[in-house]
Amino acid sequence: MNQKDLMAEAVRLATESVENGWGGPFGTVITKNGEIIARGQNLVLLTGDPTAHGEVQAIRKAIQILNPQAPAITEDHQNESTLELVPRPEGSPDVLPERARMLMGYELYTSGAPCPMCMSAIYWSRLDAVYFACDLEATKEIGFSDVFQYEDFQKPLDQRSIRVGQLFPELGAQAYELWMAKSDRHPY
């Protein structure tokens, strides 16, 4: 499939979501070499789950398809899954020399510019590229104000619209210390 066909499928999924009352006009496909690996649709109104965005749904489906041993990938099968360790890309700001491959080599097509939550999921997934049909301004015009969130993240913690603060770091340090002491930790 070419890029126009892939975007058309993302928009078809978005349209279906609206027509069925499942959620907003957001559909997504994840691809490799022009082949669709997974599809996702906004299902917020269907499920009541504010994280049920098309991009997140597609990422979850792609991971399920690519990891046949899941939900219990044992240590001896990690390198046969998206958890396979690969060297960090040249010029990467990553502090570790290698991390799990995740969705490297895949691309995402979506009907609207990803919101901050979805963009974070995309970064964590290590997708190679993201393409969208409608930009943040068009998305704002239909009532989804993602621009506000992107702007709010740039503010210091004490100036954000949601109260954000650190509490009891000594408690959290216990889990962090356990992770660092784990000789077989697998960076992802």
Protein Blocks (a to p, Z undefined) as FASTA:
>chain_A
ZZklmmmmmmmmmmmmmmnonaccddddddeehiafbdcddfklmnopaklcfklmmmmm
mmmmmmmmbcbdcfklmmmcmklccdddehiabfbfbdcfklghiacddfbdcdfklmmm
mmmnopabdcdfbdfklmmmnopafklmmmmmmpcfklcfbdcddehkllmmmmmmmmmm
pmkbccZZ
